[in-house]
Amino acid sequence: MIAEEIKITALVTDWNKVPVEKIADGIERQMIVGQNLMVCRFRFAPLTVTPEHTHPHEQMTLVVAGRVRFFIDGEERIVGPGDVLHFPPENRHGATMLDEEVILIDIFSPIREDFLEK
């Protein structure tokens, strides 16, 4: 039996057309998924904490709005709008949102299959 291939075509959209998932208290996620990478827009309520973790995916994070205290390999960094972070695979990181809503764009390669599980 030959596995059926899923064809992914070019896409032009805006975030207003992408479904919003509430994944936890104070955290909303939108996802656009390609063949080898995915882009996620996260909206965090003030003071939300994401525990330190690792994953096998390479990750780039763009801070769109708000200020965040990131913990990266045991070091603390406060970042804000316009900052870009790069996390190589298996890099330990976590974040605490400061006193305002935070919007982050995360780009992952390969795609986060765990995000697709419902």
C-alpha positions in Angstrom: 0.0 0.0 0.0 1.4 3.4 -1.0 0.9 6.2 1.5 -1.2 9.1 0.1 0.8 12.3 -0.1 -0.7 15.5 1.2 -0.1 18.3 -1.2 0.6 21.7 0.4 0.1 24.7 -1.8 1.2 28.3 -1.5 -0.8 30.4 1.0 -1.4 34.1 1.4 -3.5 34.9 4.5 -3.6 37.1 7.6 -3.8 36.2 11.2 -7.5 37.3 11.4 -8.4 34.3 9.2 -6.4 31.7 11.2 -8.3 29.8 13.9 -7.5 30.6 17.5 -7.1 27.8 20.1 -7.1 28.4 23.8 -4.4 25.9 24.9 -4.3 26.9 28.6 -5.4 29.7 30.9 -4.0 32.9 29.5 -2.6 31.3 26.4 -4.0 31.4 22.9 -2.3 29.9 19.8 -2.7 30.2 16.0 -0.8 28.0 13.6 0.1 28.0 10.0 1.7 24.7 9.0 3.9 23.9 6.0 5.8 20.7 5.0 9.0 21.4 7.0 8.2 24.4 9.2 5.4 26.0 11.1 4.6 29.5 12.3 2.7 30.0 15.5 1.3 33.2 16.9 0.9 33.1 20.7 -1.0 35.6 22.8 -0.2 35.4 26.5 -2.0 37.1 29.4 0.2 39.2 31.8 2.2 37.2 34.3 1.7 33.9 32.5 4.5 31.4 33.0 5.7 28.8 30.5 7.9 26.3 32.3 11.4 25.6 31.2 11.6 22.8 28.6 13.5 21.4 25.7 12.4 20.0 22.3 14.1 18.6 19.3 12.9 21.4 17.1 14.9 24.5 16.1 12.9 27.6 17.1 13.0 31.3 16.3 10.9 33.6 18.4 9.9 37.2 17.4 8.5 39.4 20.1 5.7 41.4 18.6 4.2 43.1 21.7 4.9 43.1 25.5 7.9 42.3 27.6 9.0 38.8 28.6 11.6 37.4 31.0 13.1 34.4 29.2 15.3 31.8 30.9 17.7 30.4 28.4 20.1 27.7 29.6 19.9 29.1 33.1 20.5 32.7 32.1 17.8 35.4 32.4 17.1 37.8 29.6 14.3 40.4 29.4 13.1 41.0 25.8 10.6 43.3 24.2 9.0 44.2 20.8 11.5 43.8 17.9 13.7 41.3 19.7 14.4 37.9 18.0 15.5 34.8 19.9 17.0 31.6 18.4 16.8 28.3 20.2 18.8 25.4 18.7 17.4 21.9 19.1 17.4 20.7 22.8 18.1 24.2 24.1 16.5 24.6 27.6 14.2 27.6 27.8 11.1 29.0 29.4 9.4 32.4 29.9 7.4 34.6 32.3 5.3 37.3 30.8 5.7 40.6 32.6 2.9 43.1 33.4 1.3 43.3 30.0 -0.2 41.1 27.2 2.5 39.5 25.1 2.3 38.4 21.5 5.1 36.1 20.2 5.6 34.6 16.7 7.4 31.2 17.0 8.8 29.5 14.0 9.6 25.8 14.3 11.5 23.4 12.1 10.6 20.6 11.7 7.0 21.1 12.5 5.8 20.5 16.0 3.8 17.3 15.6 2.8 17.5 19.3 1.0 20.8 18.5 -1.1 19.1 15.9 -2.4 16.4 18.2 -5.9 17.1 19.5 
